[in-house]
């Protein structure tokens, strides 16, 4: 037994003070030493496993030395035993003396954070560039050997418990080479990093993914641009489109119609044939769009119990009167849609919202979508395309609104 005064306690304390949770050398054993030690104040209360979340649960995460030099590994053997509260019955008196002496230092070790060797990041460190404003932030991810050690103990406990409890799931571990030919040069806990947990990749659930997209973004419905084959329908439809485009253009220029235009009652002269083909054209589109709304509603209702419960939000909006951005509160109209989704789309999905106000908003929304593409009659050897001008939007919106009023089954 050695005299207690001959034990280099200062070396133990210095090695302990320089110990870290995250060591540079776990990335590459040839990198200069350096690392980070967390403080208790950096604990994070979140439902996943990490160094900071374990601190929030009052779990002691063992630290490790930054690099092995001289007697560092031997000295840290005692430090690790003290941190992990290991059985000392087979240890000699010198070992026990060291542990009893440095125990108060371990208690105060996590009062303040610590870092070393990070003034300049070695080019051998892995780096991720994350966008931040107009620049990029360089991040070098490092694993904690102490967290791996704790996790391995938990896995071993579960494997042992499975011998008597078949309800516990099996945990598969793999083998991961780290630390080079002599892992002790990297750290005393580096072998704990050689047993990663093997997990199968999560499978994608397209139903849930689609539903969440519909909830937050609404339905981006499509307008059918291929029209049913009909030898009589094609020339009549082309004549109607030409009549509407030219008629609206004439109406806009006519001084006597300016008051109507200001009220959004733009119109053009039509006849019975053109009105019939107009109704066929708009009803065909309307039925397909409303059907998409029903499909979207079914998708959302299938996972309704998983959708967020967001009842209201505050949104910045431009005030034309003041010329400033103002905060505007938006309230959820249906549990199937985020409050920020356009009313036209919310009512398209949830039929409970289809009042006269929705009909007006939706009719204009659909009219704007209709004029933004060309159409052709399906099946013709030489399909003829046509477009509707933006100036026809108010006219089309009135016609669509009329169809919703007169054909209640369409909007139900």
C-alpha positions as CSV (number, residue, x, y, z in Angstrom):
1,X,0.0,0.0,0.0
2,X,1.3,3.4,-0.9
3,X,1.3,6.5,1.3
4,X,-1.6,8.7,0.3
5,X,0.7,11.6,-0.1
6,X,2.5,9.9,-2.9
7,X,-0.6,9.4,-5.0
8,X,-0.6,12.1,-7.8
9,X,-4.1,13.4,-6.9
10,X,-3.5,16.6,-8.9
11,X,-3.0,14.6,-12.1
12,X,-6.3,12.9,-11.4
13,X,-8.1,16.2,-10.9
14,X,-6.5,17.8,-14.0
15,X,-7.5,14.8,-16.1
16,X,-11.0,14.9,-14.8
17,X,-11.2,18.7,-15.3
18,X,-10.2,18.2,-19.0
19,X,-12.6,15.3,-19.6
20,X,-15.4,15.7,-22.2
21,X,-18.7,14.3,-23.3
22,X,-17.9,14.8,-27.0
23,X,-14.3,14.1,-28.2
24,X,-12.9,15.1,-31.6
25,X,-10.9,11.9,-31.8
26,X,-14.1,9.8,-32.0
27,X,-14.3,11.2,-35.6
28,X,-10.7,10.6,-36.5
29,X,-8.0,9.3,-34.2
30,X,-5.4,11.4,-35.9
31,X,-7.2,14.7,-35.2
32,X,-5.8,17.0,-32.5
33,X,-7.4,16.5,-29.2
34,X,-10.4,18.6,-28.2
35,X,-14.0,18.3,-27.2
36,X,-17.0,19.6,-25.3
37,X,-18.5,18.9,-21.9
38,X,-22.0,19.8,-21.1
39,X,-23.3,21.4,-17.9
40,X,-26.5,20.5,-16.0
41,X,-27.9,23.9,-17.1
42,X,-27.8,22.7,-20.7
43,X,-30.3,19.9,-20.0
44,X,-33.2,19.6,-22.5
45,X,-36.5,18.1,-21.6
46,X,-37.6,16.5,-24.9
47,X,-38.9,12.9,-25.6
48,X,-35.8,11.5,-27.3
49,X,-32.4,10.1,-26.2
50,X,-29.4,12.5,-26.3
51,X,-26.8,13.8,-24.0
52,X,-28.8,16.9,-23.1
53,X,-32.1,15.0,-22.6
54,X,-30.5,12.4,-20.3
55,X,-29.2,15.3,-18.2
56,X,-32.8,16.5,-17.8
57,X,-33.6,13.0,-16.3
58,X,-30.7,13.4,-13.7
59,X,-28.7,10.7,-15.4
60,X,-24.9,11.0,-15.1
61,X,-23.3,10.7,-18.5
62,X,-19.7,9.6,-18.0
63,X,-17.1,11.8,-19.6
64,X,-13.9,10.6,-21.3
65,X,-10.3,11.9,-21.9
66,X,-9.5,13.9,-25.0
67,X,-6.4,11.9,-25.9
68,X,-4.3,9.2,-24.3
69,X,-0.8,10.5,-23.3
70,X,1.4,8.9,-20.7
71,X,-0.6,7.5,-17.9
72,X,-3.9,9.1,-19.0
73,X,-5.7,5.9,-19.6
74,X,-4.6,4.4,-16.3
75,X,-5.6,7.5,-14.4
76,X,-9.0,7.6,-16.1
77,X,-9.7,4.0,-15.1
78,X,-10.3,5.3,-11.6
79,X,-12.3,8.3,-12.7
80,X,-14.6,6.1,-14.8
81,X,-15.2,3.8,-11.9
82,X,-16.1,6.7,-9.7
83,X,-18.5,8.2,-12.3
84,X,-20.2,4.8,-13.0
85,X,-20.3,3.9,-9.3
86,X,-18.7,0.5,-10.0
87,X,-18.1,-2.2,-7.5
88,X,-14.8,-1.5,-5.7
89,X,-14.6,-4.7,-3.6
90,X,-11.7,-6.2,-5.7
91,X,-9.8,-2.9,-5.9
92,X,-6.8,-2.0,-3.7
93,X,-6.7,0.7,-1.1
94,X,-4.8,3.2,-3.3
95,X,-7.6,2.9,-5.9
96,X,-10.2,3.4,-3.3
97,X,-8.3,6.4,-1.8
98,X,-8.2,8.1,-5.2
99,X,-12.0,7.6,-5.8
100,X,-12.9,9.0,-2.4
101,X,-10.6,12.0,-3.0
102,X,-11.9,13.0,-6.4
103,X,-15.6,12.2,-5.7
104,X,-16.4,15.9,-4.7
105,X,-14.7,17.0,-7.9
106,X,-17.0,14.8,-10.0
107,X,-20.1,16.3,-8.3
108,X,-19.1,19.8,-9.2
109,X,-17.7,18.9,-12.7
110,X,-21.0,19.5,-14.4
111,X,-21.7,22.9,-12.9
112,X,-20.2,24.8,-15.8
113,X,-19.8,23.9,-19.5
114,X,-16.3,23.3,-20.9
115,X,-14.7,23.1,-24.3
116,X,-11.1,22.8,-25.6
117,X,-9.3,22.5,-28.9
118,X,-12.1,24.0,-30.9
119,X,-10.5,27.3,-31.9
120,X,-9.8,25.8,-35.3
121,X,-11.7,22.9,-36.7
122,X,-9.5,20.2,-38.3
123,X,-10.2,19.5,-41.9
124,X,-10.6,15.9,-41.1
125,X,-13.7,16.7,-39.1
126,X,-17.0,15.9,-40.9
127,X,-18.8,19.2,-41.7
128,X,-22.4,19.9,-42.7
129,X,-23.2,23.3,-44.2
130,X,-26.6,24.5,-43.0
131,X,-28.2,27.6,-44.6
132,X,-28.5,30.6,-42.2
133,X,-29.8,33.8,-43.7
134,X,-27.6,34.7,-46.7
135,X,-24.7,32.6,-45.3
136,X,-24.0,29.0,-44.2
137,X,-23.3,27.6,-40.8
138,X,-20.7,24.8,-40.6
139,X,-21.7,22.0,-38.2
140,X,-19.4,19.1,-37.1
141,X,-21.6,16.3,-35.6
142,X,-19.9,14.3,-32.8
143,X,-21.3,11.4,-30.9
144,X,-21.0,11.0,-27.1
145,X,-19.2,7.9,-26.0
146,X,-20.9,8.3,-22.6
147,X,-24.3,8.2,-24.1
148,X,-23.4,5.1,-26.0
149,X,-22.1,3.5,-22.8
150,X,-25.4,4.3,-21.0
151,X,-27.4,3.0,-24.0
152,X,-25.5,-0.3,-24.1
153,X,-26.3,-0.9,-20.5
154,X,-30.0,-0.4,-21.2
155,X,-29.9,-2.8,-24.2
156,X,-28.1,-5.4,-22.1
157,X,-30.8,-5.0,-19.3
158,X,-33.5,-5.5,-21.9
159,X,-31.9,-8.5,-23.4
160,X,-31.6,-10.1,-20.0
161,X,-35.2,-9.3,-19.1
162,X,-36.4,-10.9,-22.4
163,X,-35.3,-14.3,-20.9
164,X,-38.3,-14.1,-18.6
165,X,-40.6,-11.6,-20.4
166,X,-41.5,-12.5,-24.0
167,X,-43.5,-9.2,-24.5
168,X,-40.2,-7.2,-24.7
169,X,-39.0,-6.6,-28.3
170,X,-35.7,-7.9,-29.4
171,X,-33.0,-5.2,-29.9
172,X,-30.4,-6.0,-32.6
173,X,-26.9,-4.6,-32.4
174,X,-24.3,-4.4,-35.1
175,X,-20.5,-4.1,-35.1
176,X,-18.9,-0.8,-36.0
177,X,-15.2,-0.4,-36.2
178,X,-14.0,2.8,-34.5
179,X,-10.8,3.8,-32.8
180,X,-8.3,2.2,-35.1
181,X,-5.8,-0.5,-34.1
182,X,-5.7,0.8,-30.5
183,X,-9.2,2.2,-29.4
184,X,-7.7,3.2,-26.0
185,X,-5.9,6.0,-27.8
186,X,-9.2,7.5,-28.6
187,X,-11.0,7.1,-25.3
188,X,-11.7,4.7,-22.4
189,X,-15.4,4.5,-23.5
190,X,-14.8,4.2,-27.3
191,X,-15.6,0.5,-27.3
192,X,-19.1,1.4,-26.3
193,X,-19.5,3.1,-29.7
194,X,-18.7,-0.2,-31.5
195,X,-22.2,-1.6,-30.8
196,X,-24.7,0.5,-32.7
197,X,-28.3,-0.4,-32.5
198,X,-29.6,-1.8,-35.8
199,X,-33.0,-0.4,-36.8
200,X,-35.0,-1.0,-40.0
201,X,-35.8,2.1,-41.9
202,X,-39.3,3.4,-41.2
203,X,-41.8,2.6,-44.0
204,X,-43.6,5.5,-45.7
205,X,-47.3,5.9,-45.0
206,X,-48.6,7.6,-48.1
207,X,-52.1,7.9,-46.7
208,X,-50.9,9.9,-43.7
209,X,-48.4,11.9,-45.7
210,X,-51.1,12.9,-48.2
211,X,-53.6,13.8,-45.4
212,X,-51.1,16.1,-43.6
213,X,-50.3,17.8,-46.9
214,X,-54.0,18.3,-47.5
215,X,-54.5,19.6,-44.0
216,X,-51.7,22.3,-44.2
217,X,-51.7,23.1,-47.9
218,X,-55.3,22.4,-48.9
219,X,-56.2,20.7,-52.2
220,X,-54.4,21.7,-55.4
221,X,-57.1,20.5,-57.7
222,X,-56.6,20.0,-61.4
223,X,-58.8,21.2,-64.3
224,X,-59.4,18.6,-67.0
225,X,-58.1,20.0,-70.3
226,X,-59.2,17.0,-72.3
227,X,-62.8,17.3,-73.2
228,X,-65.1,14.4,-74.1
229,X,-65.2,13.4,-77.8
230,X,-68.2,14.9,-79.5
231,X,-68.3,15.9,-83.2
232,X,-71.1,18.4,-82.5
233,X,-69.7,19.6,-79.2
234,X,-66.3,20.6,-80.5
235,X,-67.3,23.3,-83.1
236,X,-70.0,24.7,-80.8
237,X,-67.5,24.9,-77.9
238,X,-64.9,26.7,-80.1
239,X,-67.6,29.1,-81.2
240,X,-68.6,29.8,-77.6
241,X,-65.0,30.4,-76.5
242,X,-64.5,32.9,-79.4
243,X,-67.8,34.5,-78.6
244,X,-67.0,35.0,-74.9
245,X,-63.5,36.2,-75.5
246,X,-64.5,38.8,-78.1
247,X,-67.7,39.7,-76.3
248,X,-66.0,40.5,-73.0
249,X,-63.4,42.5,-74.8
250,X,-66.1,44.5,-76.5
251,X,-68.0,45.0,-73.2
252,X,-64.9,46.3,-71.4
253,X,-64.4,49.0,-74.1
254,X,-68.1,50.1,-74.3
255,X,-68.6,53.2,-72.2
256,X,-72.2,52.4,-71.4
257,X,-71.1,49.2,-69.7
258,X,-68.5,50.7,-67.4
259,X,-70.9,50.8,-64.4
260,X,-71.7,47.1,-64.9
261,X,-68.0,46.4,-65.1
262,X,-67.3,48.2,-61.9
263,X,-69.9,46.0,-60.2
264,X,-68.3,42.9,-61.6
265,X,-71.3,42.1,-63.8
266,X,-69.4,41.8,-67.1
267,X,-71.4,39.8,-69.7
268,X,-71.7,39.2,-73.3
269,X,-74.5,38.4,-75.8
270,X,-75.2,34.7,-76.1
271,X,-77.7,32.4,-77.7
272,X,-79.4,29.1,-76.7
273,X,-76.8,27.0,-78.5
274,X,-73.8,28.7,-76.9
275,X,-75.4,28.6,-73.4
276,X,-76.0,24.9,-73.8
277,X,-72.4,24.1,-74.7
278,X,-71.2,26.6,-72.0
279,X,-73.2,24.7,-69.4
280,X,-71.8,21.3,-70.6
281,X,-68.2,22.6,-70.5
282,X,-68.5,24.2,-67.0
283,X,-70.5,21.3,-65.5
284,X,-67.9,18.8,-66.8
285,X,-65.2,20.7,-65.0
286,X,-67.2,21.4,-61.9
287,X,-68.1,17.7,-61.4
288,X,-64.5,16.6,-61.6
289,X,-63.3,19.3,-59.3
290,X,-66.0,18.6,-56.7
291,X,-65.1,14.9,-56.9
292,X,-61.5,15.7,-56.0
293,X,-62.9,17.6,-53.0
294,X,-64.8,14.4,-51.8
295,X,-61.7,12.3,-52.3
296,X,-59.6,14.8,-50.2
297,X,-62.2,14.7,-47.5
298,X,-62.1,10.9,-47.3
299,X,-58.3,11.0,-47.0
300,X,-58.5,13.4,-44.2
301,X,-61.3,11.6,-42.3
302,X,-59.3,8.3,-42.4
303,X,-56.6,9.9,-40.2
304,X,-58.7,12.5,-38.4
305,X,-57.5,11.4,-35.0
306,X,-53.9,12.1,-36.0
307,X,-54.4,15.6,-37.4
308,X,-53.3,18.6,-35.4
309,X,-55.9,20.5,-33.3
310,X,-55.1,24.0,-34.4
311,X,-58.1,26.3,-33.6
312,X,-56.6,29.7,-34.4
313,X,-53.4,31.4,-35.6
314,X,-52.1,34.9,-36.0
315,X,-51.0,35.9,-39.5
316,X,-49.4,39.0,-40.9
317,X,-51.4,40.6,-43.6
318,X,-51.1,43.8,-45.7
319,X,-53.7,46.5,-44.9
320,X,-54.4,48.5,-48.0
321,X,-55.9,51.3,-46.0
322,X,-52.9,51.9,-43.8
323,X,-50.3,50.5,-46.1
324,X,-48.8,48.5,-43.3
325,X,-48.5,44.9,-42.2
326,X,-51.0,44.1,-39.5
327,X,-51.5,41.0,-37.3
328,X,-54.7,39.1,-38.3
329,X,-56.2,36.3,-36.3
330,X,-57.5,33.3,-38.4
331,X,-59.9,30.9,-36.8
332,X,-60.3,27.2,-37.9
333,X,-63.6,26.7,-39.8
334,X,-63.2,22.9,-39.8
335,X,-61.1,20.3,-38.0
336,X,-60.0,19.0,-41.4
337,X,-58.1,22.1,-42.5
338,X,-55.5,24.4,-41.1
339,X,-56.9,28.0,-40.5
340,X,-54.6,29.5,-43.2
341,X,-56.1,27.4,-46.0
342,X,-58.2,29.4,-48.5
343,X,-61.9,29.4,-47.8
344,X,-62.6,28.2,-51.4
345,X,-60.5,25.1,-50.7
346,X,-61.9,24.5,-47.2
347,X,-65.4,24.5,-48.5
348,X,-64.4,22.3,-51.5
349,X,-63.3,19.7,-48.9
350,X,-65.8,20.2,-46.1
351,X,-69.4,20.4,-47.4
352,X,-70.5,21.9,-44.1
353,X,-68.9,25.2,-45.2
354,X,-70.8,25.5,-48.5
355,X,-73.0,28.6,-47.9
356,X,-73.6,31.5,-50.3
357,X,-70.3,33.1,-49.2
358,X,-68.3,30.0,-50.1
359,X,-70.1,29.7,-53.5
360,X,-69.0,33.3,-54.4
361,X,-65.4,32.7,-53.3
362,X,-65.1,29.3,-54.9
363,X,-66.7,30.3,-58.2
364,X,-64.0,33.0,-58.6
365,X,-61.3,30.6,-57.5
366,X,-62.4,28.1,-60.1
367,X,-62.8,30.7,-62.8
368,X,-59.2,31.8,-62.3
369,X,-58.0,28.3,-62.7
370,X,-60.1,27.6,-65.8
371,X,-58.6,30.5,-67.8
372,X,-55.0,29.5,-67.0
373,X,-54.7,26.6,-69.5
374,X,-55.7,25.5,-73.0
375,X,-58.3,22.9,-73.8
376,X,-58.7,20.4,-76.6
377,X,-61.4,17.9,-77.5
378,X,-60.3,14.3,-76.8
379,X,-60.0,11.8,-79.5
380,X,-60.0,14.1,-82.5
381,X,-57.4,13.4,-85.2
382,X,-56.4,17.0,-85.2
383,X,-57.4,18.4,-81.8
384,X,-58.1,22.1,-81.8
385,X,-56.9,24.0,-78.7
386,X,-58.5,27.2,-77.3
387,X,-57.9,29.4,-74.4
388,X,-60.1,31.8,-72.3
389,X,-58.7,35.2,-71.6
390,X,-58.3,36.6,-68.0
391,X,-60.9,39.1,-68.8
392,X,-63.5,36.4,-68.8
393,X,-63.0,35.5,-65.1
394,X,-65.9,37.6,-63.7
395,X,-68.2,36.2,-66.4
396,X,-67.2,32.6,-65.7
397,X,-67.5,33.1,-62.0
398,X,-71.1,34.2,-62.4
399,X,-71.9,31.2,-64.6
400,X,-70.3,28.8,-62.1
401,X,-72.1,30.4,-59.2
402,X,-75.3,30.0,-61.1
403,X,-74.6,26.3,-61.7
404,X,-74.0,25.8,-58.0
405,X,-77.3,27.5,-57.1
406,X,-79.4,25.7,-59.8
407,X,-77.8,22.3,-59.3
408,X,-77.7,21.8,-55.6
409,X,-76.6,18.2,-56.0
410,X,-73.3,19.5,-57.4
411,X,-72.5,21.4,-54.2
412,X,-73.7,18.8,-51.7
